[in-house]
């Protein structure tokens, strides 16, 4: 597997995100329009693509959420390639990139209708937290966080 750091203009990222959006439209049903407004892919500067040979099989992105937090966005692996550690590799690369950029934690929002995503994030060390903006009152959202392993909060935090 090869990993490429790129941005949201990469055509393989755009193609994978189109498939992700189709999947989410089925899972989310009537709520899809609400979630879609927070998942635009314009001008994302930190995108990771996973390739097997010349085929892009997985993707993910990070976007600044606050001075200390990057938000993980647009995680997806083609169905025929799931269960092979691709999502874990993409997520790990995103976390490394966030740390290199000076961010101390990653946060994310996923849905209760995506139990495999919740399991992936929990296995990767993410903890469920109260829903953050703009998902505070959204019943089907699950928000999670992971601090960078080298980050040690000050006693005041």
C-alpha positions as CSV (number, residue, x, y, z in Angstrom):
1,X,0.0,0.0,0.0
2,X,1.2,3.5,-0.8
3,X,0.1,6.6,1.0
4,X,-0.1,10.0,-0.7
5,X,-0.6,13.3,1.1
6,X,-2.4,15.7,-1.2
7,X,-5.4,18.2,-1.1
8,X,-9.1,18.1,-2.0
9,X,-8.4,18.9,-5.7
10,X,-7.0,15.4,-6.3
11,X,-9.4,13.6,-8.7
12,X,-9.1,10.3,-6.9
13,X,-10.1,11.9,-3.6
14,X,-13.1,13.5,-5.4
15,X,-14.1,10.1,-6.8
16,X,-13.9,8.3,-3.5
17,X,-15.9,11.1,-1.7
18,X,-18.6,10.7,-4.3
19,X,-18.9,7.0,-3.4
20,X,-18.8,7.9,0.3
21,X,-21.7,10.4,-0.2
22,X,-23.8,7.8,-2.0
23,X,-23.2,5.4,0.9
24,X,-24.1,8.0,3.5
25,X,-27.2,9.1,1.6
26,X,-28.5,5.5,2.0
27,X,-27.5,5.2,5.7
28,X,-28.7,8.7,6.8
29,X,-31.9,8.8,4.8
30,X,-33.7,12.1,5.4
31,X,-30.9,13.4,7.6
32,X,-28.4,13.3,4.8
33,X,-29.0,16.9,3.7
34,X,-28.3,18.1,7.2
35,X,-25.0,16.3,7.4
36,X,-23.9,17.1,3.9
37,X,-23.7,20.8,4.6
38,X,-20.7,20.0,7.0
39,X,-18.9,17.7,4.6
40,X,-17.9,20.0,1.7
41,X,-14.6,19.1,0.2
42,X,-13.6,22.5,-1.2
43,X,-10.2,23.8,-0.2
44,X,-9.2,20.9,2.2
45,X,-5.4,21.2,2.4
46,X,-4.7,17.9,4.2
47,X,-6.0,14.8,2.4
48,X,-4.6,11.3,2.6
49,X,-5.1,8.8,-0.2
50,X,-4.3,5.0,0.1
51,X,-3.3,3.2,-3.1
52,X,-3.0,-0.4,-3.9
53,X,-1.1,-0.4,-7.2
54,X,-2.5,2.5,-9.2
55,X,-6.0,2.3,-7.6
56,X,-7.0,4.7,-4.9
57,X,-8.8,2.5,-2.4
58,X,-9.2,4.7,0.7
59,X,-9.1,8.3,1.8
60,X,-9.5,10.7,4.7
61,X,-8.8,14.3,5.5
62,X,-8.2,16.7,8.4
63,X,-9.3,20.3,8.7
64,X,-8.5,22.8,11.5
65,X,-11.3,23.0,14.0
66,X,-9.6,25.1,16.7
67,X,-6.1,26.2,17.5
68,X,-5.4,22.8,19.1
69,X,-7.7,20.5,17.3
70,X,-7.9,19.0,13.8
71,X,-11.2,17.4,12.7
72,X,-11.0,14.1,10.8
73,X,-13.3,14.2,7.8
74,X,-14.3,12.1,4.8
75,X,-12.9,8.7,5.9
76,X,-13.8,6.0,3.3
77,X,-12.5,2.7,2.0
78,X,-13.9,1.0,-1.1
79,X,-16.2,-1.9,0.1
80,X,-14.1,-4.6,-1.6
81,X,-11.0,-3.5,0.4
82,X,-12.4,-3.2,3.9
83,X,-11.0,-5.3,6.7
84,X,-7.4,-5.0,5.4
85,X,-6.2,-2.2,7.7
86,X,-6.5,0.5,5.1
87,X,-8.7,2.8,7.2
88,X,-6.4,2.4,10.2
89,X,-3.4,3.3,8.0
90,X,-5.2,6.4,6.6
91,X,-6.3,7.5,10.1
92,X,-2.8,7.0,11.5
93,X,-1.3,9.1,8.7
94,X,-3.8,11.9,9.3
95,X,-3.0,11.9,13.1
96,X,0.7,12.0,12.3
97,X,0.2,14.9,9.9
98,X,-1.9,16.8,12.5
99,X,0.8,16.4,15.1
100,X,3.5,17.6,12.6
101,X,1.3,20.7,12.1
102,X,1.4,21.3,15.9
103,X,-2.1,20.1,16.7
104,X,-2.5,18.3,20.0
105,X,-5.7,16.4,19.3
106,X,-8.0,15.1,16.6
107,X,-11.8,15.1,16.9
108,X,-14.4,13.7,14.6
109,X,-18.1,13.1,14.2
110,X,-19.6,9.9,12.9
111,X,-23.1,8.5,13.0
112,X,-24.8,5.9,15.1
113,X,-25.7,4.3,11.8
114,X,-22.0,3.6,11.1
115,X,-21.1,1.1,13.8
116,X,-18.0,-0.1,11.9
117,X,-16.6,3.4,11.9
118,X,-17.2,3.8,15.6
119,X,-15.4,0.5,16.2
120,X,-12.4,1.6,14.0
121,X,-12.1,4.9,16.0
122,X,-12.4,3.2,19.4
123,X,-9.7,0.6,18.4
124,X,-7.5,3.5,17.4
125,X,-7.8,5.1,20.8
126,X,-10.7,7.6,20.3
127,X,-13.0,8.3,23.2
128,X,-16.6,9.4,22.9
129,X,-17.1,13.0,24.0
130,X,-20.1,15.3,24.2
131,X,-21.2,16.4,20.7
132,X,-19.4,19.5,19.6
133,X,-20.7,22.3,17.3
134,X,-22.5,21.9,14.9
135,X,-23.6,18.5,16.2
136,X,-24.6,19.3,19.8
137,X,-28.3,18.5,19.4
138,X,-28.1,15.9,16.8
139,X,-29.3,12.6,18.3
140,X,-27.7,10.3,15.6
141,X,-24.2,11.9,15.9
142,X,-21.4,10.4,17.8
143,X,-18.4,12.7,18.5
144,X,-15.0,11.4,19.5
145,X,-11.5,12.7,20.3
146,X,-7.9,11.5,20.6
147,X,-5.1,13.4,22.1
148,X,-1.7,13.1,20.4
149,X,0.4,10.6,22.4
150,X,3.2,13.1,23.1
151,X,0.7,15.8,24.4
152,X,0.5,16.1,28.1
153,X,-2.2,18.6,29.3
154,X,-1.2,21.1,31.8
155,X,-2.6,20.6,35.4
156,X,-4.9,23.6,34.8
157,X,-6.7,21.8,31.9
